[in-house]
Amino acid sequence: MKCTLQGSPRLPAFSVDGDVIIGGIFVLHYKVQTVLNNYTTKPEPARCTGSFSARDLRFSRTMIFAIEEINNSTELLPGIKLGYQIYDTCASGLVAAHVAFQLTNGQESVFLKDSNCSRAGTVMAVVGDSGSTPSISMARIIGPFNIPQVSHFATCACLSDKQQFPTFFRTIPSDQFQADALAKMVKHFGWTWIGAVHSDSDYGNYGMASFLAAAQKEGICVEYTESFFRTDPRNKIQKVADVIRRSTALVVVAFVASGDMSVLLNELASDPPPPRQWIGSEGWTTDPLLMSFSFCAGTIGVGIQRSFWEDAFSCNKKMCDGTEDIKTLKNPYTETSQLRASNMVYKAVYAIAHAIHNAVCQETNLTTQCNKHFELESKQVFTTLQKVNFSRNGYSVSFDANGDPVAFYELINWQKSESGIMKLVTVGYYDASLPKGQFQINKNISWAESVTEVPVSVCSESCLPGTRKVLQKGKPICCYDCIPCPEGEISNTTDSLDCFSCPSEFWPNADKDACFPKPVEFLSFNEVLAIILAAFSVIGACLAIITAVIFFYHRTTPIVRANNSELSFLLLFSLTLCFLCSLTFIGAPSEWSCMLRHTAFGIIFVLCISCILGKTIVVLMAFKATLPGSNVMKWFGPLQQRLTVVSFTFIQVLICTIWLVLSPPFPMKNLTTYKEKIILECALGSAAGFWAVLGYIGLLAGFCFVLAVLARKLPDNFNEAKMITFSMLIFCAVWITFIPAYVSSPGKFTVAVEIFAILASSFGLILCIFAPKCFIILFQPEKNSKKYLMNKN
């Protein structure tokens, strides 16, 4: 079988023969020379062009350094020399595929050996590539040949898929962990409104997809997401820069490769750059070439652990102070203050060496014996590589089932020194192996624009307690309006989505961020209104007592005796009780006061009206008795008058008793009349009982009024029926007006209306019936005679 390579073989940039060959793939140049094929001559191999990558040159020198260190070791692969072939892929997937075929087949262009392709010159493992896209191309080609590939800088989360890339390993963490770290960092600083840019490559596209998913879980909104590549036309780069300039998001997360970021920053620097807080991926935040862009001061990002300084200067035996002279190193490409990705190359080489060691060497009698003539297959290296677990320079190296290492990032901050020089400062770390506390910051951070406080980047300011968030139509969830809570509702947390009602006996404060007990309101003796009503009540009672004293003192005079003095004294007694019963309506309602105030009022008023009714009947009967042959007075003498009063009063007592037994009044908290306060009042218990008591009073008052009207024109100088008519007119007017006022009055004013009705009707009775008599007794004694009273003029 004949195996050939299409086109001329590519020559490695660096190569050294050895017993076992390790391949190295790095991006030493950024571009591939464009060639137009005419299809008449054999195509030449793609040639690299463009700017030179000093960083990847350092990576390649790190690989050489590690291999030489291993070859000089007496513990790792003793007696076996490692060789290497290092190629430049020019950041091209096409070139990477070409290199992968060459590493798989060897450097000979044509070879024959029975029915199998020669394995001479093929590599046992590969270190690289530096980018995700070339690494994907290579992994798809060398994977079926079971050649393990260990990348130092390809971070695409897609490479963790063992179905597609079974032989791929890496010493740098997957972008999935980096995306989580960046999302947690953004959330930690309270930034919920950000912009996002990423490389239009596997690294940028997959990385940004992972970040956006993590950001969504953290409640972070992205105003825009823009992608670009370093080879895009300038108008495309300008468009991305203009989006950043016009945006309202002050924080920009850049999941960008170093070469792409350089193009974008150059474009932003062409005009006055916008003040932005940059959050960067490890692809560019540790690149010293980008630190010349001073407007990026304050950048925060993740970076691979720093290493190598101690080993380069044997500082494990003494403390390093950062002043060691770099000129004493023979390797001119080592940037000793920030050797991060270089350490990943170093780990990758040692991981492959340990895998080969475990395949060909054995430990015997405290010595290590390695068989350099062992026919080693790449599949054996792949199998042992899955199980490697060692420590080197204080850093452990192992791979999980997906070929990924334990994720550990340093949090990097670009800080300007006093001299104006930009430097990288480690301000914290992110350790994915810790179940809690993965994200830690332990140093002060320098922010963009040299501000002293954390910049604010939100679409909408936080909604204070007492308000709730209402999303703005057509915008992300981070853009909202703050709406005050409705009446009776509060929110006691910042950025509350909903307001909730206070308990029934509580009401929000003025800020609507807390519930306080509602004030309890009732007609208290401390209030001016209650004091006025109580004063009138006492005055009325005193007036009734004084009237009774006057009547008692002049009880033998004609004007007192003229109309049944016994009923007069009973009426004054009942009026005194009427005035005093209004006091039971003032004060906090209790179970006993609620039952007493309504029943006492009903019974006392019926007693009062019964006395007046009796007096009215006496007037009518007295004038009927003056007619010839009439003996009507014997049927309505003092005994009958007393029985009339007792009978009418007993009916009211019976009504009140039934009311109290079946459904008595009781104290209650009225929560409906006013939302912001509680009205402590007496519930009627049975409305029918209450209106039956009032109805019976009204019935007696109406009957008394009719009789008084009938007797008002009877001849006599002192016809008491006229006074009773007027008093009943006032009484009925007061209580007819009382009904709508009682029903419509809110809260404690309901009680005040009832007290007013009691006092008004009581004053009406005492003034209309007794005031004229007292005036005659005290100021016109000449009219207090039988002759004057019997005068029928």
Buried (B, 14 or more C-beta within 10 A) or exposed (E): EEBEBEEEBBEBBBBBEBBBBBBBBBBBBBBBEEEEEEEEEEEEBBBBEBEEBBBBBBBBBBBBBBBEBBBEEEEBBBEBBBBBBBBBBBBBBEBBBBBBBBBBBBBBBEBEEEEEBBEEBBBBBBBBBBBBBBBBBBBBBBBEBBBBBBBBBBBBBBBBEEEEBBBBBBBBBBBBBBBBBBBBBBBEBEBBBBBBBBBBBBBBBBBBBBBBEBBBEBEBBBBBBBBBBBBBEEEBBBBBBBBBEEBEBBBBBBBBBBBBBBBBBEBBBEEEBBEBBBBBBBBBBBBBBBBEBEBBBBBBBBBBBBBBBBBBBEEEEEEBEEEBEEEEEEEEBBBBEBBBBBBBBBBBBBBBBBBBBBBBBEEEEEEBEBEBEBEBBBBBBBBBBBEBEBEBEEBEBBBEEBBBBBBBBBBBBBBBEEEEEBBBBBBBBBBBEEEEEBBEBEEEBBBBEEEEEEBBBBBBEBBBBBBBBEBBEEEBBBBBEBEBBEEBBBBBEEBBEEBEEBEEEBBBEEBBBBBEEBEEBBBBEEBEBBEEBBEBBBEBBEBBBEBBEBBEEBEEBBBBBBBBBEBBBBBBBBBBBBBBBBBBBBBEBEEEBBBBBBBBBBBBBBBBBBBBBBBBBBBBBBBBEEEEEEEEBEEBEEEBBBEBBEEBBBBBBEBBEEBBEEBBBBBBBBEEBBEEBBBBBBBBBBEEBBEBBBEBBBBBBBBBBEBBBBBBEBEBEBBBBBBBBBBBBBBBEBBEBBBEBBEEBEBBBBBBBBBBBBBBBBBBBBBBBBBBBBEBBEEEEEBBEEEBBEEEE
